[in-house]
Amino acid sequence: MIDQLKVTVAALIRRPEDGAIYLQQRRWDCKVLPGAWDVVGGKVEEGESELQALDREIFEETGWQLTRIISELGVDEYDLQGDRWIEKSFLVEVNINEAEQNIELDKYTHARWFLTQEEIQSFLQVNRFLGYGEHICNIATRALSESRTLSENIREISVSNRTLHPLQLAVIGAGGKQAAEFLTHYSRGEVIAAVDIDIEARRRTEGMGLQTFTSTGEMLEKSKINVEVAYLAVPHKYHTELAIQLLSKGISVLKEKPFAVTSKEARELFQIASEQSTPVFTTAHRPFRLIGRQLKSSLHLLGQVYAYTYEYSLSIPDRTSGWRSKWVSARGGVMLDMAYHQLDFIVWLLGEQKIESAQIAYCYEETEAEQLEDTSTILTSSISGNGAGRIITNRHAHQKTELLTLYGSQGIAVMSDSILHIFDRQGNLRWEVREPQGGQWTIKAMYQEYLSNRNNPLYWLPHMERHVHIVDCLTEAYAITFSTNTVQT
C-alpha cells in the first residue's frame, strides 16, 4: 500500500571542461540499492525548496558548492518502501575542487567522471545485473548528451592536459600472456609504449604502433613521451624495483599480483607511493566479480560467519616451466602465485586474517629443489571475530576448480568461479546468482575502477593497505613452513 507522496532531487554534475558527468557507487552494505551506481541527491526535507535541497545534497555528498543549474532533465515517479516518490533531475555545475571533495563514505565507496556513453553503459551494467533497472543509466545518458552538446558550443574553453586526452599507458613485460590480455582492453591511442627485453616481443608491439624500449630505465630516461600509468607484468623478483622506478617519476602503477614478495618490500613500496601521492594498484580481480559483490552484500543472510573453506586448483599436467620454475625469479610457488588471490578475496570479504598454520608439498623433485611448492594449505582466523578458515591451493589437479564455502549461524554460501548459491540452515536454496559474460566484464571493470581512482587517495590508500596485509600473511605462512621444515631436518 502506498502511503504518501515524497519528493527527491537529483544532481547530474557536469565537468565544464569536457562535459563529463559525475556518478557515485553505493556501498554493498547499503540498505537501499546496495552496489548500484547512483546520482548525487536525496529527499526534499520539510520546509525546504527544491533548490535548497539540491544545494544541501550536493554539499553533503561531495563537499562541493552548487554554482549553476543548467536545465531540468525530467521528472520520474516510482514506488519505494511503501511510499510514492517523485524525483526531479537537474543538470548542474559546482565549484569542482578535488582537494575539497568529500564522499559520504557511509553510503558510497567511490565516484568517477563519465565522459562517454560507452562508459555509462559499461559501468552501469551492474545496476541491471542487480535488478535495479535502467533509470540511472537513462538519466545519466540524457545528462551526458545535453552536457556534451553544451561543451561543443564552448570549445574555446581552456582544458588541462589531464582532462583533455585519455590516459597514456605503458606496458612493461609486453611479451607475456597477461600483457597481451591487458592490451585487448585498451586502444592504441591509450597505450603508447611497450617495454620488454625480448626482441620478438618488441617487434610485435612495434607492429601495433607502440614505441618500444628494452628497459623501464630506457623509457624513463630517453623517451619524450608522457607516460601517466604503467601496467607491470614481469617476474616477481622485479616487481618492487620497477614499481619504485615508476613511482619516482610520478607514474601510477597497475601491476599483476603480488603487491610485493615480502613484508619488508611491501612496506617500502607503500611508503614511497604514499610520499609520492602516486598509487600502486594490484590486479587481483575476484573482489570485482558480480557474484563476489553479491556475496558481500548478502553476508547478513548467513548470520555470524564462523568458518570457511576455499579451494582453488589449476590443471597443469606438466612441471612448471619458464621463470616460475626458478626461485630466483618466482620467489615462491603456489602460495605466492595462487593463494594470493584467495587471501585477497577473504580479506576483502571478511576482514583481516591471522595465519595460524601453513603446510606445503611438492609434486616434483625439481620444484622441491627450488623450494617452489606445488600445493599449500593455510589456516587462518579472523582478527575481528571468532571465524576460522582453510585455504587449499594446488596447480596439478585433474581439472581447474574454485570453490568457496562460508558457514554461518543462519545460512551457508557456496561460490564457484561462475555461480553463487545461498542456503538456509535447513539446506533450502534461498538465492542463486550467476556471473555474466564469462568474466571479461570483471577484468574490464577492475581496470576502469582503478584508473578512474588514481587521483583519489581515499580509494587507493585502503587498497594498498589491504595488499600490504596480504603480503604480511604470506610472509608469515612461508616463515611457518620454513620453521617446520627446519625442525624436521
Residue pairs with C-beta under 8 A, 6 or more apart in sequence:
1 82
2 79
2 82
2 83
2 84
3 82
3 83
4 83
4 84
5 83
5 84
5 85
5 86
6 43
6 44
6 83
6 84
6 85
6 86
7 43
7 44
7 50
7 85
7 86
7 87
7 88
8 41
8 42
8 43
8 44
8 85
8 86
8 87
8 88
9 41
9 42
9 44
9 50
9 53
9 54
9 57
9 87
9 88
9 89
9 90
10 39
10 40
10 41
10 87
10 88
10 89
10 90
10 139
11 39
11 40
11 41
11 54
11 57
11 58
11 66
11 89
11 90
11 92
12 21
12 22
12 39
12 40
12 73
12 89
12 90
12 91
12 92
12 139
12 140
12 143
12 147
13 21
13 22
13 40
13 58
13 62
13 64
13 92
13 93
13 94
14 20
14 21
14 22
14 70
14 91
14 92
14 93
14 143
14 147
14 150
15 21
15 22
15 96
15 113
15 163
16 93
16 151
16 154
16 157
17 151
17 157
17 159
17 160
17 163
17 164
18 115
18 151
18 159
18 163
18 164
19 115
19 144
19 147
19 148
19 150
19 151
20 113
20 114
20 115
20 144
20 147
20 163
21 113
21 114
21 120
21 140
21 143
21 144
21 147
22 40
22 62
22 111
22 112
22 113
22 114
23 37
23 38
23 39
23 111
23 112
23 114
23 123
23 136
23 140
24 37
24 38
24 39
24 40
24 61
24 103
24 108
24 110
24 111
24 112
25 35
25 36
25 37
25 38
25 108
25 109
25 110
25 111
26 32
26 33
26 34
26 35
26 36
26 37
26 38
26 107
26 108
26 109
27 34
27 35
27 106
27 107
27 108
27 109
28 34
28 35
28 109
28 293
28 296
28 297
29 296
29 297
30 107
32 80
32 81
33 130
33 132
34 130
34 297
35 126
35 130
35 293
35 294
35 297
36 126
36 127
36 130
36 132
36 136
37 123
37 124
37 126
37 127
37 136
38 108
38 136
39 89
39 136
39 139
39 140
40 57
40 58
40 61
40 62
41 54
41 57
41 61
41 87
41 89
42 53
42 57
42 60
42 61
43 53
44 50
44 53
45 53
48 56
50 88
51 69
54 66
54 69
54 90
54 92
55 65
55 66
58 64
58 65
58 66
58 92
58 94
59 65
59 66
60 104
61 103
61 104
61 107
61 108
62 94
62 101
62 102
62 103
62 111
63 100
63 101
63 102
63 103
64 94
64 95
64 96
64 97
64 100
64 101
65 94
65 95
66 92
66 93
66 94
67 92
67 93
67 94
67 95
68 92
68 93
69 90
69 91
69 92
70 90
70 91
70 92
70 93
70 146
70 147
70 150
71 90
71 91
71 146
72 88
72 89
72 90
72 91
73 89
73 90
73 91
73 139
73 142
73 143
73 146
74 88
74 89
74 139
74 142
75 86
75 87
75 88
75 89
76 86
76 87
76 89
76 135
76 139
77 84
77 85
77 86
77 87
78 84
78 85
78 87
78 135
79 85
89 139
89 143
91 143
91 146
91 147
98 455
103 110
103 111
103 458
105 458
109 459
110 449
110 453
110 456
110 458
110 459
112 123
112 449
112 452
112 453
113 452
114 120
114 123
114 140
114 144
116 144
117 141
117 144
117 145
119 448
120 137
120 140
120 141
120 144
121 137
122 441
122 444
122 445
122 448
123 445
123 448
124 136
124 137
124 140
125 436
125 441
126 290
126 293
126 445
127 133
127 134
127 136
127 137
128 134
128 137
129 290
129 436
130 294
151 157
166 187
166 189
166 190
167 190
167 228
167 229
167 451
168 190
168 192
168 225
168 226
168 227
168 228
168 229
169 186
169 190
169 191
169 192
169 193
169 227
169 228
169 229
169 230
169 231
170 191
170 192
170 193
170 194
170 195
170 219
170 227
170 229
170 230
170 231
170 251
171 179
171 182
171 183
171 191
171 193
171 194
171 195
171 205
171 210
171 230
171 231
171 233
172 194
172 195
172 196
172 216
172 230
172 231
172 232
172 233
172 234
172 242
173 179
173 195
173 196
173 232
173 233
173 234
174 183
174 194
174 195
174 196
174 201
174 202
174 204
174 205
174 210
174 212
175 196
175 198
175 200
175 201
175 202
175 204
176 233
176 234
178 233
178 256
179 194
179 231
179 233
181 443
182 231
182 233
182 447
183 191
183 208
185 443
185 444
185 447
188 208
188 209
188 210
191 208
191 210
192 210
192 211
192 225
192 227
193 210
193 211
193 212
193 213
193 219
193 223
193 225
193 227
194 201
194 202
194 205
194 206
194 208
194 210
194 211
194 212
194 213
195 212
195 213
195 214
195 215
195 216
195 218
195 219
196 202
196 205
196 212
196 214
197 214
197 215
202 212
202 213
202 214
205 212
206 212
211 223
211 225
213 219
213 222
213 223
216 230
216 242
216 245
216 246
217 245
219 225
219 227
220 245
220 246
220 249
227 251
228 251
228 252
229 251
229 252
229 253
229 254
229 451
229 454
230 246
230 251
230 252
230 253
230 254
231 254
231 255
232 239
232 242
232 243
232 246
232 253
232 254
232 255
232 256
233 255
233 256
234 242
235 323
235 324
235 329
235 330
236 258
236 261
236 329
236 330
236 331
236 332
236 336
237 261
237 328
237 329
237 330
237 331
239 255
239 258
239 259
239 260
239 261
239 265
240 260
240 261
240 265
240 268
240 269
243 253
243 255
243 269
243 280
244 268
244 269
244 272
246 252
246 253
247 253
247 269
247 272
247 273
247 276
247 278
247 280
248 272
248 276
250 276
250 278
251 278
252 278
252 279
252 280
252 281
252 451
252 454
253 273
253 278
253 279
253 280
253 281
254 281
254 283
254 447
254 450
254 451
255 280
255 281
255 282
255 283
256 282
256 283
257 282
257 283
257 284
257 340
257 341
257 344
258 282
258 336
258 340
258 467
258 470
258 471
258 474
259 266
259 269
259 280
259 282
259 464
259 467
259 468
259 470
259 471
260 266
260 268
260 269
260 468
260 471
261 331
261 332
261 336
261 471
262 471
262 475
263 468
263 471
263 472
263 475
265 471
266 467
266 468
266 471
266 472
267 468
269 280
270 280
270 464
270 465
270 468
273 279
273 280
273 464
274 461
277 457
279 453
279 454
279 457
279 460
279 463
279 464
280 460
280 464
281 450
281 454
281 460
281 463
282 344
282 463
282 467
283 446
283 447
283 450
284 340
284 341
284 344
284 345
284 467
285 442
285 443
285 446
286 292
286 341
286 344
286 345
286 348
287 293
287 344
287 345
287 348
287 349
288 442
288 443
288 445
288 446
288 449
289 417
289 435
289 439
289 442
290 433
290 435
290 436
290 441
290 442
291 415
291 418
291 419
291 420
291 433
291 434
291 435
292 345
292 349
292 415
294 420
294 433
295 349
295 406
295 413
295 415
295 420
295 422
296 348
296 349
298 413
298 422
298 431
299 305
299 349
299 406
299 408
301 408
301 410
301 411
301 413
301 422
301 430
301 431
302 406
302 407
302 408
302 409
302 410
302 411
302 412
302 413
302 422
303 408
303 409
303 410
303 411
304 385
304 386
304 387
304 408
304 409
304 410
305 350
305 385
305 387
305 406
305 407
305 408
306 386
306 387
306 388
306 407
306 408
306 409
307 387
307 388
307 389
307 406
307 407
308 346
308 350
308 387
308 388
308 389
308 390
308 404
308 405
308 406
308 407
309 389
309 390
309 392
309 403
309 404
309 405
310 342
310 345
310 346
310 389
310 390
310 391
310 392
310 403
310 404
310 405
311 392
311 393
311 401
311 402
311 403
311 404
312 338
312 339
312 341
312 342
312 391
312 392
312 393
312 394
312 401
312 402
312 403
313 393
313 394
313 395
313 397
313 399
313 400
313 401
313 402
314 338
314 394
314 395
314 396
314 397
314 400
315 396
315 397
315 398
315 399
315 400
316 395
316 396
317 396
319 325
319 363
319 364
319 366
319 367
320 333
320 367
320 372
320 374
320 395
323 329
323 330
324 330
324 337
324 372
325 366
325 367
325 370
325 372
326 370
326 372
327 370
327 371
327 372
330 336
330 337
330 370
330 372
332 372
332 373
332 474
332 478
333 360
333 367
333 371
333 372
333 373
333 374
333 376
334 373
334 374
334 375
334 376
334 393
334 394
334 395
335 358
335 360
335 373
335 376
335 378
335 393
335 474
335 477
335 478
336 474
337 395
338 393
338 395
339 376
339 378
339 391
339 393
339 474
339 477
340 470
340 474
342 391
342 393
343 353
343 378
343 380
343 391
343 470
343 473
343 474
344 466
344 467
344 470
345 404
346 353
346 380
346 389
346 391
347 353
347 466
347 469
347 470
347 473
348 466
350 382
350 387
350 389
351 382
351 383
351 384
351 385
352 382
352 383
352 384
352 469
353 380
353 381
353 382
353 383
353 389
353 473
354 380
354 381
354 382
354 383
355 378
355 379
355 380
355 473
355 476
355 477
355 480
356 379
356 380
356 381
356 388
357 378
357 379
357 480
358 376
358 377
358 378
358 379
358 476
358 477
358 478
358 480
358 481
359 376
359 377
359 481
359 484
360 373
360 375
360 376
360 377
360 481
361 373
361 374
361 375
361 376
362 368
362 372
362 373
362 374
362 375
363 374
363 375
363 396
364 374
367 373
367 374
373 481
374 394
374 395
374 396
375 392
375 393
375 394
375 395
375 396
376 391
376 392
376 393
376 477
376 481
377 390
377 391
377 392
377 393
378 390
378 391
378 393
378 473
378 477
379 388
379 389
379 390
379 391
380 388
380 389
380 390
380 391
380 473
381 387
381 388
381 389
382 388
401 416
402 416
402 417
403 414
403 415
403 416
404 413
404 414
404 415
404 416
405 412
405 413
405 414
405 415
406 412
406 413
406 414
410 424
410 425
411 422
411 423
411 424
411 425
411 430
412 422
412 423
412 425
413 420
413 421
413 422
413 423
414 420
414 421
414 422
414 423
415 421
417 435
417 439
418 434
418 435
418 439
419 432
419 433
419 434
419 435
420 431
420 432
420 433
420 434
421 429
421 431
421 432
422 429
422 430
422 431
422 432
423 429
423 430
424 430
435 442
453 459
453 460
454 460
